[in-house]
Amino acid sequence: MNFSTRLKGLRERKGLRQEDLAIILNISRQAISNYEQGTRFPKDEQLLVSIADFFEVSTDYLLGRDYSSSNLKKVVKDFDTEYNYCKNKLIKKLTSKAERLPDEIIKGLISLVEVLPDE
């Protein structure tokens, strides 16, 4: 699917006329018509973002990109790797800073952590 097909489908699923969407996006009805016919494409990056935000989809989706399950697995794996890297870096930094704190502050922090709910 391409941009024109996706835009028209999203608009119709929301039960909007081209005029309605044009008013919402502050553009002409003719612009919406041109986008849906595939004769024009939004020149303004912000307009593309506004369309995606309104329909609660990604700009990648609007542009016709779909993620296969193998691509999604890679995205999730990359995210997980980055998350773990950041988490470990934060733990090291907190540990390093905590080692220099006075005992009374450490005891207070331990008391605070003990009242937090378990995962």
Residue frames relative to the residue before (quaternion, step in Angstrom):
aa qw qx qy qz dx dy dz
M 1.0000 0.0000 0.0000 0.0000 0.00 0.00 0.00
N 0.2624 -0.7650 0.5684 0.1511 3.54 -1.09 0.70
F 0.7683 -0.3787 0.2563 0.4479 3.54 -1.34 0.08
S 0.6783 0.5111 -0.3135 0.4248 3.59 0.78 -0.99
T 0.6690 0.4960 -0.2949 0.4685 3.58 0.94 -0.88
R 0.6711 0.4986 -0.3025 0.4577 3.56 0.93 -0.87
L 0.6454 0.5230 -0.3279 0.4499 3.59 0.92 -0.87
K 0.6710 0.4926 -0.3039 0.4634 3.58 0.84 -0.95
G 0.6604 0.5156 -0.3086 0.4503 3.59 0.92 -0.88
L 0.6574 0.5042 -0.3072 0.4683 3.58 0.94 -0.87
R 0.6511 0.5175 -0.3126 0.4589 3.56 0.94 -0.89
E 0.6882 0.4854 -0.2859 0.4573 3.56 0.86 -0.95
R 0.6306 0.5356 -0.3363 0.4499 3.61 1.02 -0.73
K 0.6806 0.4511 -0.2849 0.5021 3.57 1.14 -0.58
G 0.4540 -0.7092 0.4346 0.3195 3.57 1.27 -0.08
L 0.4562 0.6901 -0.4397 0.3496 3.56 1.14 0.61
R 0.3840 -0.6535 0.5938 0.2701 3.52 -1.23 0.57
Q 0.6592 -0.4811 0.3796 0.4358 3.57 -1.24 0.28
E 0.6267 0.5511 -0.3315 0.4401 3.57 1.02 -0.81
D 0.6441 0.5325 -0.3180 0.4478 3.57 0.99 -0.89
L 0.6851 0.4797 -0.2856 0.4679 3.56 0.86 -0.98
A 0.6157 0.5535 -0.3427 0.4439 3.58 1.03 -0.77
I 0.6519 0.5037 -0.3112 0.4739 3.58 0.96 -0.86
I 0.6531 0.5250 -0.3129 0.4472 3.58 0.91 -0.93
L 0.7586 0.3797 -0.1941 0.4926 3.58 0.94 -0.93
N 0.3802 -0.7519 0.4567 0.2857 3.57 1.34 -0.07
I 0.5414 0.5374 -0.4441 0.4699 3.54 0.90 1.06
S 0.6320 -0.5490 0.3768 0.3965 3.59 -1.23 0.14
R 0.5972 -0.5460 0.4446 0.3842 3.54 -1.27 0.46
Q 0.6109 0.5626 -0.3418 0.4398 3.56 1.09 -0.73
A 0.6146 0.5383 -0.3501 0.4581 3.59 1.04 -0.72
I 0.6405 0.5112 -0.3200 0.4754 3.59 0.95 -0.89
S 0.6462 0.5256 -0.3118 0.4571 3.57 0.93 -0.92
N 0.6632 0.5034 -0.2983 0.4667 3.58 0.92 -0.91
Y 0.6424 0.5168 -0.3252 0.4631 3.59 0.97 -0.82
E 0.6994 0.4780 -0.2719 0.4565 3.57 0.91 -0.95
Q 0.6699 0.4682 -0.2966 0.4939 3.60 1.14 -0.56
G 0.4547 -0.7080 0.4305 0.3267 3.56 1.26 -0.27
T 0.4824 0.6739 -0.4369 0.3497 3.58 1.21 0.33
R 0.7715 0.1364 -0.0948 0.6142 3.56 1.26 -0.36
F 0.2022 -0.7461 0.6235 0.1170 3.50 -1.36 0.37
P 0.5701 -0.5969 0.4130 0.3849 3.64 -0.96 0.71
K 0.3245 -0.7557 0.5411 0.1758 3.57 -0.76 1.07
D 0.6883 0.4795 -0.2542 0.4813 3.53 1.16 -0.70
E 0.4412 -0.7087 0.4918 0.2476 3.57 -0.65 1.13
Q 0.6441 0.5364 -0.3249 0.4381 3.58 0.98 -0.81
L 0.6100 0.5399 -0.3529 0.4603 3.59 1.07 -0.65
L 0.6350 0.5225 -0.3260 0.4663 3.57 0.97 -0.82
V 0.6488 0.5013 -0.3054 0.4842 3.58 1.00 -0.84
S 0.6454 0.5221 -0.3207 0.4560 3.60 0.97 -0.82
I 0.6335 0.5149 -0.3276 0.4755 3.58 1.01 -0.79
A 0.6601 0.5037 -0.3052 0.4664 3.59 0.89 -0.94
D 0.6570 0.5093 -0.3103 0.4611 3.59 0.92 -0.88
F 0.6537 0.5251 -0.3229 0.4390 3.57 0.89 -0.90
F 0.7602 0.3646 -0.1965 0.5006 3.58 0.89 -0.93
E 0.3762 -0.7569 0.4547 0.2807 3.58 1.35 0.01
V 0.5014 0.5733 -0.4671 0.4492 3.53 0.84 1.12
S 0.5508 -0.5935 0.4544 0.3713 3.57 -1.24 0.19
T 0.5886 -0.5418 0.4449 0.4025 3.55 -1.23 0.33
D 0.5714 0.5757 -0.3779 0.4463 3.60 1.11 -0.60
Y 0.6453 0.5110 -0.3208 0.4686 3.58 0.95 -0.86
L 0.6510 0.5206 -0.3189 0.4512 3.59 0.88 -0.92
L 0.7111 0.4625 -0.2525 0.4654 3.55 1.01 -0.83
G 0.6163 -0.6039 0.3283 0.3843 3.57 1.28 0.15
R 0.5081 0.6412 -0.4348 0.3763 3.56 1.22 0.15
D 0.0741 -0.7597 0.6455 0.0261 3.50 -0.97 0.94
Y 0.3315 -0.7229 0.5668 0.2148 3.51 -1.13 0.61
S 0.3337 -0.7067 0.5855 0.2156 3.54 -0.81 0.99
S 0.6600 -0.5117 0.3408 0.4319 3.57 -1.17 0.32
S 0.6316 0.5193 -0.3555 0.4528 3.63 1.02 -0.62
N 0.6356 0.5099 -0.3296 0.4768 3.59 1.05 -0.72
L 0.6444 0.5161 -0.3232 0.4625 3.57 0.98 -0.82
K 0.6261 0.5314 -0.3407 0.4578 3.58 0.98 -0.78
K 0.6548 0.5002 -0.3149 0.4710 3.58 0.98 -0.81
V 0.6343 0.5234 -0.3291 0.4641 3.60 0.96 -0.84
V 0.6673 0.4917 -0.2972 0.4739 3.58 0.91 -0.93
K 0.6521 0.5105 -0.3177 0.4618 3.59 0.94 -0.86
D 0.6541 0.5059 -0.3104 0.4690 3.59 0.94 -0.88
F 0.6413 0.5149 -0.3178 0.4719 3.57 0.99 -0.84
D 0.6574 0.5180 -0.3039 0.4552 3.57 0.91 -0.94
T 0.6404 0.5203 -0.3160 0.4683 3.58 0.98 -0.85
E 0.6778 0.4846 -0.2864 0.4730 3.58 0.89 -0.93
Y 0.6282 0.5363 -0.3272 0.4590 3.58 1.00 -0.84
N 0.6849 0.4808 -0.2883 0.4654 3.58 0.85 -0.96
Y 0.6174 0.5379 -0.3431 0.4601 3.59 1.02 -0.75
C 0.6870 0.4774 -0.2808 0.4705 3.59 0.85 -0.98
K 0.6349 0.5340 -0.3222 0.4560 3.57 1.00 -0.84
N 0.6816 0.4804 -0.2895 0.4700 3.60 0.88 -0.92
K 0.6285 0.5286 -0.3299 0.4657 3.57 1.02 -0.77
L 0.6524 0.5097 -0.3031 0.4718 3.58 0.99 -0.87
I 0.6470 0.5170 -0.3212 0.4593 3.60 0.92 -0.88
K 0.6498 0.5113 -0.3175 0.4643 3.60 0.93 -0.86
K 0.6705 0.4968 -0.3029 0.4603 3.57 0.92 -0.89
L 0.6576 0.5028 -0.3092 0.4682 3.58 0.95 -0.87
T 0.6432 0.5207 -0.3177 0.4629 3.57 0.97 -0.86
S 0.6516 0.5202 -0.3089 0.4576 3.55 0.94 -0.90
K 0.6790 0.4749 -0.2880 0.4800 3.59 0.93 -0.88
A 0.6554 0.5373 -0.3160 0.4264 3.59 0.96 -0.88
E 0.6019 0.5833 -0.3585 0.4110 3.59 1.06 -0.67
R 0.7209 0.4350 -0.2451 0.4807 3.58 1.15 -0.52
L 0.5182 0.6482 -0.4138 0.3742 3.59 1.26 0.04
P 0.5541 -0.5873 0.4632 0.3655 3.58 -1.17 0.55
D 0.6597 -0.5490 0.3529 0.3726 3.58 -1.17 0.67
E 0.6621 0.5195 -0.3309 0.4270 3.62 0.90 -0.83
I 0.6399 0.4987 -0.3301 0.4825 3.60 1.06 -0.64
I 0.6265 0.5294 -0.3344 0.4642 3.59 1.00 -0.78
K 0.6476 0.5079 -0.3208 0.4688 3.61 0.96 -0.85
G 0.6456 0.5171 -0.3149 0.4654 3.59 1.00 -0.79
L 0.6526 0.5051 -0.3098 0.4722 3.57 1.00 -0.81
I 0.6236 0.5280 -0.3339 0.4699 3.59 1.02 -0.78
S 0.6459 0.5130 -0.3195 0.4665 3.59 0.94 -0.85
L 0.6458 0.5227 -0.3092 0.4627 3.56 1.01 -0.83
V 0.6726 0.4979 -0.2945 0.4616 3.58 0.88 -0.93
E 0.6393 0.5530 -0.3306 0.4198 3.60 1.02 -0.75
V 0.6839 0.4687 -0.3026 0.4702 3.63 1.10 -0.49
L 0.5115 0.6316 -0.4260 0.3975 3.59 1.25 -0.14
P 0.5157 -0.6431 0.4555 0.3363 3.61 -1.01 0.71
D 0.5250 -0.6113 0.4875 0.3362 3.54 -1.20 0.62
E 0.5877 -0.5864 0.4272 0.3580 3.54 -1.22 0.48
